[in-house]
Amino acid sequence: MRVWRAMGVLGATAGLLMSGLTTTASAAPVDQQNCAPSATTPLRQFRASWVSSVVNIDWPSKTGLSAAQQQSELIGWLDDAVRQHHNAVVLQVRPTADAFWPSKVEPWSQYLTGTQGGDPGYDPLAFAVAEAHKRNLELHAWFNPYRLSMGTDLNALIPTHPARQHPDWVVTYGGKLYYNPGIPAARKLVEDAIMDAVSRYDIDGVHFDDYFYPYPVAGQTFDDAATFAQYADGYTDLQAWRRHNIDLLISELSQKMHAIKPWIKFGISPFAVWRNKATDPEGTDTTAGVQTYDDLAADTRKWVREEWIDYIVPQVYWAGGFAPADYNKIVPWWADQVRGTHVHLYIGEATYKVGTSTQSPDWSDPQELSDHLAFDSAIPEVKGNIYFSAKDVRADRLGATTLLNNTWYTKPALIPAMPALDSRPPLPAHAVHASRTADGVQLKWSRTSKDTTSYAIYRRDLLGGDHCPDNDARNLLTTVRSTGAAQSYTDPTATPGKAYLYTVTALDRLANQSIAIPTISLR
């Protein structure tokens, strides 16, 4: 067995004639190869599912499971993500002003044990972060800001709940309880609850969904007139004041989290229609029954323009060609909104509608979700997709998930970099070495930068293979988490007797990528 080690940057011919190696085969010059990036195997793409905890939608599957059972279920969701070449998980950890961690502000969630305040016997958020990172998945912690309870009985909350201590902060509406967003002390409590998790856990992102002021319920009024009178802050229009309240939540939280952890990502997944064009000529060509600006007091476009958030995931939960809200019209509108800002655009996908929804016949077509990604692939601003929800992704109704994965997720992908948060790449890996073992090809290297959190490993056939630049993922073998100063990885798919060129790059927690260091393995 012979092993060559190359410490320079990978050249166009990949150093095929190294250390006197001669061969009758030769690499095709790069300019004779098709080096155009492949749309189906992008190098960078955000890929995730939402894992919902409210009313036990996804996890835990029911209340009262043992700690070991809950942990086993969560590992199952993380392993699903790995198998599908996802690179992140969005996990709901504060569904109803409660906590999936031992919060200093709010009680344990009832969706863990069945009883609010019940200790599950372990720290679910700490466990989730550790297990996600072990699999080199980002963990985005999902918080619902103002929803207090899925019922209307305030006394059903435990006596120590902040809402029981401050019943004047609570509004009953639509069969649920909410904190009143117009009360500054209530807003501070929400921010404190979230910052408790941000400060104590190594989460990669803070994530909100589409709930701010509640969705309208016919015949009911969200009773905040007295609050408006007390805290108008110079506003004379109720709706404008409500939007101001939510703007404060978003801007203040963004400042607080980035002040202590500049790398953390703040993302929001709103209902996809900001305003219909009939309401506002700058809105989408839709006739949606809800408009976030008017009905939820959420000026989602403003948050992008002000760059208070790092990514936005409009829930474009409609089929392409659906007249009231056409996927193929809404996605380009959002692309226009993020263009020129640092805000990333990912698209929320309605996996739950596949094979179940009668909204339009397209949801009976297993191709629909794959068509969405084909459409998105032609729009540079779209940098990924998130699927609702994990159980529907796993259900694979009509084979739609399998079709999507086999078409678009055949290779891993790096997380899109966010240069506005940090653009400096880590130093490259050191002393990259490849050798044959009984289990495949073993790579070994050393960490150079302490800010390295993971590595990307690329593989090419050494003789007659592809030597294009790595501007897509065609040669991306895997990504692995950094585990210390010394690192190793065994490629079990390496064919015995076949020569390979491997390259290793270091990545930091914002996916900035180092120079590639190559090594050649021959038997």
MIGUGU-185511 format. One record per residue (C-alpha): residue number from 1; x, y, z. Coordinates in steps of 0.001 Angstrom, whole numbers, plus 500000, padded with zeros to 6 digits. Layout:
<sites>
(site NUM,(X,Y,Z));
...
</sites>
This chain:
<sites>
(site 1,(500000,500000,500000));
(site 2,(501261,503489,499134));
(site 3,(499942,506735,500552));
(site 4,(500634,510245,499292));
(site 5,(499979,513365,501321));
(site 6,(499578,516789,499677));
(site 7,(499556,519888,501844));
(site 8,(498961,522512,499153));
(site 9,(495701,523762,497681));
(site 10,(494037,521300,495309));
(site 11,(495171,522031,491762));
(site 12,(493209,521693,488555));
(site 13,(494600,518234,487816));
(site 14,(494468,517232,491479));
(site 15,(498158,516485,491696));
(site 16,(497889,513213,489805));
(site 17,(501629,513047,489177));
(site 18,(502844,513205,492761));
(site 19,(506013,511713,494221));
(site 20,(506946,510076,490932));
(site 21,(503555,508355,490456));
(site 22,(503035,507470,486805));
(site 23,(499942,506049,485201));
(site 24,(498568,505466,481724));
(site 25,(495277,507069,482808));
(site 26,(494983,510815,482998));
(site 27,(492530,513322,484356));
(site 28,(490445,515233,481878));
(site 29,(491404,518895,481875));
(site 30,(488912,520952,483846));
(site 31,(487936,523015,480808));
(site 32,(486895,519820,478991));
(site 33,(484574,518745,481799));
(site 34,(481106,519930,482606));
(site 35,(481870,521974,485692));
(site 36,(478606,523936,485773));
(site 37,(477024,523552,489221));
(site 38,(474239,520998,489348));
(site 39,(470828,522336,490378));
(site 40,(469921,519020,492011));
(site 41,(473061,518807,494169));
(site 42,(473768,522320,495456));
(site 43,(476760,522656,497737));
(site 44,(474840,524826,500201));
(site 45,(471159,524465,501042));
(site 46,(469223,524688,504295));
(site 47,(467204,521499,504827));
(site 48,(465064,520778,507865));
(site 49,(461742,519608,509246));
(site 50,(459709,521207,511988));
(site 51,(459413,518900,515009));
(site 52,(456294,520093,516855));
(site 53,(455659,519519,520531));
(site 54,(452377,521397,521011));
(site 55,(449564,518889,521664));
(site 56,(452228,516221,520983));
(site 57,(452032,516587,517200));
(site 58,(455477,515065,516609));
(site 59,(457461,514759,519819));
(site 60,(456956,513410,522368));
(site 61,(454335,511314,520608));
(site 62,(452260,511366,523791));
(site 63,(452605,512566,527361));
(site 64,(453902,510427,530166));
(site 65,(456621,508594,528281));
(site 66,(459720,507782,530301));
(site 67,(462854,509830,529800));
(site 68,(464416,506944,527877));
(site 69,(461362,506643,525610));
(site 70,(461335,510384,524900));
(site 71,(465032,510324,524127));
(site 72,(464649,507333,521827));
(site 73,(461869,509084,519918));
(site 74,(463909,512264,519506));
(site 75,(466920,510298,518292));
(site 76,(464594,508768,515717));
(site 77,(463692,512206,514371));
(site 78,(467343,513231,514240));
(site 79,(468299,510020,512480));
(site 80,(465497,510657,509966));
(site 81,(467114,514014,509245));
(site 82,(470520,512418,508674));
(site 83,(469118,509734,506366));
(site 84,(467429,512408,504261));
(site 85,(470578,514522,504039));
(site 86,(468965,517293,506058));
(site 87,(471389,519514,507956));
(site 88,(469153,521065,510618));
(site 89,(466151,520388,512847));
(site 90,(463665,523012,514061));
(site 91,(462483,521768,517452));
(site 92,(459599,523359,519367));
(site 93,(460746,523955,522938));
(site 94,(458264,526587,524185));
(site 95,(454834,525708,522803));
(site 96,(452602,527468,525360));
(site 97,(454580,529786,527662));
(site 98,(456252,526729,529152));
(site 99,(459604,525036,528719));
(site 100,(461357,521936,527441));
(site 101,(464295,522821,529682));
(site 102,(464574,523689,533398));
(site 103,(463687,527310,532779));
(site 104,(464360,529993,535340));
(site 105,(461276,531837,534084));
(site 106,(458515,529361,533194));
(site 107,(457338,525868,534208));
(site 108,(458041,522530,532579));
(site 109,(455719,521909,529634));
(site 110,(452708,519678,530140));
(site 111,(453490,518028,526803));
(site 112,(456368,516170,528443));
(site 113,(454757,514497,531447));
(site 114,(451081,515362,531056));
(site 115,(451287,517757,534001));
(site 116,(452509,521327,533769));
(site 117,(455536,521721,535999));
(site 118,(456260,517998,535971));
(site 119,(459983,517247,535794));
(site 120,(460634,514785,532929));
(site 121,(463750,513466,534650));
(site 122,(466256,514941,532218));
(site 123,(466919,518142,530286));
(site 124,(465266,517712,526848));
(site 125,(466857,520803,525294));
(site 126,(470366,519878,526449));
(site 127,(469820,516351,525152));
(site 128,(468499,517639,521821));
(site 129,(471448,519989,521301));
(site 130,(474002,517302,522145));
(site 131,(472422,514641,519931));
(site 132,(471867,517023,517019));
(site 133,(475439,518259,517116));
(site 134,(476731,514697,517402));
(site 135,(475082,514149,514004));
(site 136,(476348,517521,512753));
(site 137,(472823,518923,512559));
(site 138,(472019,522486,513508));
(site 139,(469449,522728,516304));
(site 140,(467080,525678,515940));
(site 141,(464989,526131,519084));
(site 142,(461411,527057,518211));
(site 143,(459499,529339,520579));
(site 144,(455883,530481,520433));
(site 145,(455966,533973,521934));
(site 146,(452502,534825,523255));
(site 147,(450357,531690,523379));
(site 148,(449679,530745,527009));
(site 149,(447305,527826,526835));
(site 150,(445331,525784,524341));
(site 151,(442347,526177,526700));
(site 152,(440697,529102,528487));
(site 153,(441012,528159,532177));
(site 154,(443690,530349,533719));
(site 155,(443442,528350,536937));
(site 156,(444517,525226,535062));
(site 157,(448011,526719,534969));
(site 158,(450158,525885,537973));
(site 159,(449971,528501,540777));
(site 160,(453564,529633,540219));
(site 161,(453024,530346,536530));
(site 162,(453802,533997,535695));
(site 163,(450356,534322,534106));
(site 164,(448730,533342,537405));
(site 165,(450812,535985,539133));
(site 166,(449805,538590,536538));
(site 167,(446285,537759,535327));
(site 168,(445976,541314,534002));
(site 169,(448504,540327,531302));
(site 170,(446187,537632,529932));
(site 171,(443642,537856,527114));
(site 172,(441121,535099,526339));
(site 173,(440454,534769,522641));
(site 174,(439315,532049,520271));
(site 175,(439249,529351,522935));
(site 176,(442829,530009,524051));
(site 177,(444787,532203,526445));
(site 178,(447419,534690,525291));
(site 179,(449803,537141,526843));
(site 180,(448820,540652,525793));
(site 181,(451613,541863,523461));
(site 182,(450787,545488,524291));
(site 183,(451924,545196,527915));
(site 184,(455652,545966,528135));
(site 185,(456160,543736,531181));
(site 186,(454590,540797,529346));
(site 187,(456854,541373,526373));
(site 188,(459872,541477,528679));
(site 189,(458856,538178,530258));
(site 190,(458633,536541,526825));
(site 191,(462070,537883,525939));
(site 192,(463486,536760,529299));
(site 193,(462120,533255,528806));
(site 194,(463746,532959,525388));
(site 195,(467006,534541,526498));
(site 196,(467206,532030,529337));
(site 197,(467532,529297,526705));
(site 198,(469805,531372,524454));
(site 199,(472247,532126,527267));
(site 200,(472407,528605,528703));
(site 201,(472313,526299,525673));
(site 202,(474452,525912,522564));
(site 203,(471516,526307,520188));
(site 204,(472231,527391,516622));
(site 205,(469094,529419,516076));
(site 206,(466010,530976,517645));
(site 207,(462897,530309,515600));
(site 208,(459366,531765,515661));
(site 209,(456422,530466,513675));
(site 210,(453420,532484,512437));
(site 211,(451679,533281,515731));
(site 212,(451930,536852,516988));
(site 213,(448568,538459,517602));
(site 214,(446203,535517,517123));
(site 215,(444522,534599,513864));
(site 216,(441113,536303,513583));
(site 217,(438090,534440,514912));
(site 218,(434723,535531,513516));
(site 219,(432560,537379,515984));
(site 220,(435282,537755,518616));
(site 221,(437354,540737,519693));
(site 222,(440880,540610,521080));
(site 223,(440211,542815,524081));
(site 224,(443192,545144,524392));
(site 225,(441396,548497,524306));
(site 226,(442379,549353,527874));
(site 227,(445982,548385,527177));
(site 228,(445988,550592,524092));
(site 229,(444702,553501,526161));
(site 230,(447433,552959,528764));
(site 231,(450418,552202,526522));
(site 232,(449557,553975,523259));
(site 233,(453054,555487,523084));
(site 234,(451794,558214,520781));
(site 235,(449908,555877,518439));
(site 236,(446307,556717,517543));
(site 237,(445612,553711,515316));
(site 238,(445087,550372,517109));
(site 239,(446470,548229,514305));
(site 240,(449577,550375,513873));
(site 241,(450167,550202,517627));
(site 242,(449825,546421,517588));
(site 243,(452384,546173,514783));
(site 244,(454658,548424,516822));
(site 245,(454391,546030,519752));
(site 246,(455459,543065,517652));
(site 247,(458210,545128,516012));
(site 248,(459581,545814,519491));
(site 249,(459601,542114,520333));
(site 250,(461492,541237,517158));
(site 251,(464008,544087,517278));
(site 252,(464696,543843,521012));
(site 253,(465129,540090,520963));
(site 254,(467429,540291,517959));
(site 255,(469630,542814,519737));
(site 256,(469715,540831,522971));
(site 257,(470598,537466,521468));
(site 258,(473230,538819,519093));
(site 259,(474797,540855,521890));
(site 260,(475731,537708,523797));
(site 261,(476071,535285,520871));
(site 262,(476805,537103,517601));
(site 263,(476673,533840,515650));
(site 264,(473171,532794,516650));
(site 265,(470566,532878,513884));
(site 266,(467140,534452,514347));
(site 267,(464529,533085,511988));
(site 268,(460777,533499,511568));
(site 269,(458327,531405,509531));
(site 270,(455267,533614,508973));
(site 271,(452076,532971,507091));
(site 272,(453280,533648,503566));
(site 273,(450973,536507,502557));
(site 274,(452148,539858,503864));
(site 275,(449285,541674,502095));
(site 276,(447152,540927,499071));
(site 277,(447710,543134,496034));
(site 278,(444102,544324,496240));
(site 279,(444873,545707,499707));
(site 280,(448305,547045,498851));
(site 281,(449772,547245,495316));
(site 282,(453115,546165,496790));
(site 283,(451611,542912,498079));
(site 284,(451365,539499,496451));
(site 285,(449020,538626,493601));
(site 286,(446836,536630,495987));
(site 287,(443367,536663,497483));
(site 288,(444306,535078,500803));
(site 289,(441809,535245,503637));
(site 290,(444544,536303,506075));
(site 291,(447154,539024,505688));
(site 292,(449883,539081,508306));
(site 293,(450239,542876,508242));
(site 294,(446543,543481,508844));
(site 295,(445340,540436,510759));
(site 296,(448315,539261,512847));
(site 297,(449950,542694,513354));
(site 298,(453110,541198,511881));
(site 299,(454898,543460,509405));
(site 300,(457028,540605,508126));
(site 301,(458381,542599,505192));
(site 302,(459639,545302,507558));
(site 303,(461594,542761,509605));
(site 304,(463419,541741,506443));
(site 305,(464075,545318,505344));
(site 306,(465328,546326,508778));
(site 307,(467420,543136,508912));
(site 308,(466222,542347,512418));
(site 309,(466131,538685,511463));
(site 310,(468691,536433,509792));
(site 311,(466334,534214,507847));
(site 312,(462672,534118,506924));
(site 313,(460654,531023,506061));
(site 314,(457297,532039,504590));
(site 315,(454862,529171,504940));
(site 316,(453990,528833,501268));
(site 317,(451520,526065,501981));
(site 318,(449801,526094,498602));
(site 319,(450311,524276,495334));
(site 320,(451763,525795,492222));
(site 321,(448957,527272,490142));
(site 322,(446471,527490,493037));
(site 323,(444691,530714,492076));
(site 324,(443974,532291,495498));
(site 325,(447581,531794,496610));
(site 326,(449928,530477,493957));
(site 327,(453250,529021,495139));
(site 328,(454780,530145,491851));
(site 329,(453816,533776,492502));
(site 330,(454455,533991,496240));
(site 331,(458008,532608,496231));
(site 332,(459309,535173,493686));
(site 333,(457668,537966,495705));
(site 334,(459643,536914,498762));
(site 335,(462796,536639,496672));
(site 336,(462282,540273,495734));
(site 337,(461937,541221,499409));
(site 338,(465185,539637,500577));
(site 339,(467230,540737,497559));
(site 340,(469853,543238,498661));
(site 341,(469524,542348,502354));
(site 342,(471515,539877,504427));
(site 343,(468327,537932,505241));
(site 344,(468216,534370,503937));
(site 345,(465065,533014,502321));
(site 346,(463982,529445,502995));
(site 347,(460539,528205,501955));
(site 348,(458131,526414,504282));
(site 349,(456582,523357,502630));
(site 350,(453197,521793,503455));
(site 351,(454122,518126,503578));
(site 352,(451036,517621,505731));
(site 353,(448801,518372,502725));
(site 354,(450253,515647,500508));
(site 355,(447638,512966,499976));
(site 356,(445260,514549,502480));
(site 357,(444245,518024,501296));
(site 358,(441357,518617,498904));
(site 359,(442278,522288,498556));
(site 360,(443546,521613,495053));
(site 361,(444063,518397,493061));
(site 362,(447826,518966,493020));
(site 363,(448093,517598,496574));
(site 364,(447131,514198,495174));
(site 365,(450173,514315,492917));
(site 366,(453336,512848,494498));
(site 367,(455371,515173,492283));
(site 368,(454066,518411,493840));
(site 369,(456781,518942,496459));
(site 370,(459507,518008,493987));
(site 371,(458022,520543,491575));
(site 372,(458368,523169,494304));
(site 373,(462085,522501,494620));
(site 374,(462495,522559,490849));
(site 375,(460854,525975,490809));
(site 376,(462971,527199,493735));
(site 377,(466198,525985,492130));
(site 378,(465881,528670,489453));
(site 379,(465615,531467,492058));
(site 380,(469021,532283,493578));
(site 381,(467517,533933,496657));
(site 382,(465868,530679,497768));
(site 383,(468489,528988,499918));
(site 384,(466539,526070,501361));
(site 385,(463276,524517,502510));
(site 386,(461680,523404,505782));
(site 387,(458924,520777,505933));
(site 388,(455860,520675,508170));
(site 389,(455873,518516,510017));
(site 390,(458264,515692,510877));
(site 391,(455582,513022,511169));
(site 392,(454230,513900,507723));
(site 393,(457698,513758,506227));
(site 394,(458124,510312,507771));
(site 395,(454674,509177,506622));
(site 396,(455827,509532,503004));
(site 397,(452265,509584,501688));
(site 398,(452056,508872,497951));
(site 399,(455813,508292,498101));
(site 400,(456262,512062,497835));
(site 401,(459057,512270,500422));
(site 402,(460960,509446,498765));
(site 403,(460561,511083,495359));
(site 404,(461750,514419,496685));
(site 405,(464745,512899,498461));
(site 406,(465745,510802,495451));
(site 407,(465554,513832,493183));
(site 408,(466905,516681,495298));
(site 409,(468616,515295,498394));
(site 410,(470870,512582,497005));
(site 411,(473941,514327,498425));
(site 412,(474655,516147,501678));
(site 413,(474728,519947,501637));
(site 414,(476514,522552,503705));
(site 415,(474488,525101,505619));
(site 416,(474363,528410,503697));
(site 417,(476964,530807,505088));
(site 418,(475839,534081,506679));
(site 419,(478658,536551,506043));
(site 420,(476714,539358,507723));
(site 421,(477186,537513,511022));
(site 422,(480732,536337,510305));
(site 423,(482671,535835,507085));
(site 424,(486100,534735,508304));
(site 425,(486795,531068,507528));
(site 426,(488660,528859,509987));
(site 427,(492204,527741,509324));
(site 428,(492469,524575,507229));
(site 429,(492854,521103,508661));
(site 430,(496429,519961,509279));
(site 431,(498269,516777,508300));
(site 432,(495482,515141,506325));
(site 433,(496356,511484,505802));
(site 434,(494532,508621,504075));
(site 435,(495157,504904,504452));
(site 436,(493415,501649,503645));
(site 437,(491897,499578,506422));
(site 438,(489716,496505,506519));
(site 439,(486702,498813,506889));
(site 440,(487489,501167,504001));
(site 441,(489659,504261,503692));
(site 442,(490524,505930,506969));
(site 443,(491204,509651,506960));
(site 444,(493069,511312,509814));
(site 445,(493834,514960,510385));
(site 446,(494402,517544,513078));
(site 447,(492354,520568,514014));
(site 448,(494059,523921,513531));
(site 449,(491398,526441,514619));
(site 450,(489484,526205,517874));
(site 451,(486535,527807,516073));
(site 452,(486235,524778,513778));
(site 453,(482964,522996,514528));
(site 454,(482782,520538,511633));
(site 455,(484488,519246,508516));
(site 456,(483399,518553,504965));
(site 457,(484937,515567,503206));
(site 458,(485024,515394,499413));
(site 459,(485968,512340,497347));
(site 460,(486830,511871,493687));
(site 461,(488036,508927,491662));
(site 462,(491713,509630,491279));
(site 463,(492093,508265,487746));
(site 464,(489723,509596,485120));
(site 465,(487454,511184,487686));
(site 466,(485852,514595,488129));
(site 467,(488325,517345,488979));
(site 468,(485990,520311,488777));
(site 469,(485991,522878,491587));
(site 470,(483664,521984,494446));
(site 471,(480966,524478,493499));
(site 472,(478254,521873,494047));
(site 473,(477941,518726,496161));
(site 474,(478597,516093,493510));
(site 475,(481836,515119,495297));
(site 476,(480713,515894,498865));
(site 477,(480938,512596,500698));
(site 478,(479848,513669,504160));
(site 479,(480178,516234,506911));
(site 480,(481328,515328,510415));
(site 481,(481356,517152,513726));
(site 482,(484649,518270,515209));
(site 483,(485399,516109,518245));
(site 484,(488758,517488,519341));
(site 485,(492307,518157,518260));
(site 486,(492688,514816,516482));
(site 487,(490000,513712,514031));
(site 488,(489332,510638,511946));
(site 489,(486715,509356,509556));
(site 490,(486421,506016,507789));
(site 491,(484826,505905,504365));
(site 492,(483047,502525,504298));
(site 493,(481893,502993,500694));
(site 494,(485413,503043,499212));
(site 495,(485870,500226,496705));
(site 496,(488884,498041,497536));
(site 497,(491746,498561,495113));
(site 498,(490323,501811,493739));
(site 499,(492308,505037,493925));
(site 500,(490650,508107,495423));
(site 501,(491483,511724,495958));
(site 502,(490025,513034,499227));
(site 503,(489934,516634,500360));
(site 504,(489012,517914,503803));
(site 505,(487806,521407,504657));
(site 506,(487178,522921,508077));
(site 507,(483955,524808,508808));
(site 508,(483019,527090,511677));
(site 509,(479593,527301,513252));
(site 510,(478409,529700,510538));
(site 511,(479590,527276,507835));
(site 512,(482457,529425,506616));
(site 513,(484729,526990,504809));
(site 514,(488508,526800,504900));
(site 515,(490910,526048,502084));
(site 516,(490673,522404,501037));
(site 517,(493545,520095,501951));
(site 518,(493898,517041,499685));
(site 519,(495268,513560,500250));
(site 520,(495500,510548,497947));
(site 521,(494868,506956,498938));
(site 522,(496071,504076,496759));
(site 523,(496309,500387,497348));
</sites>
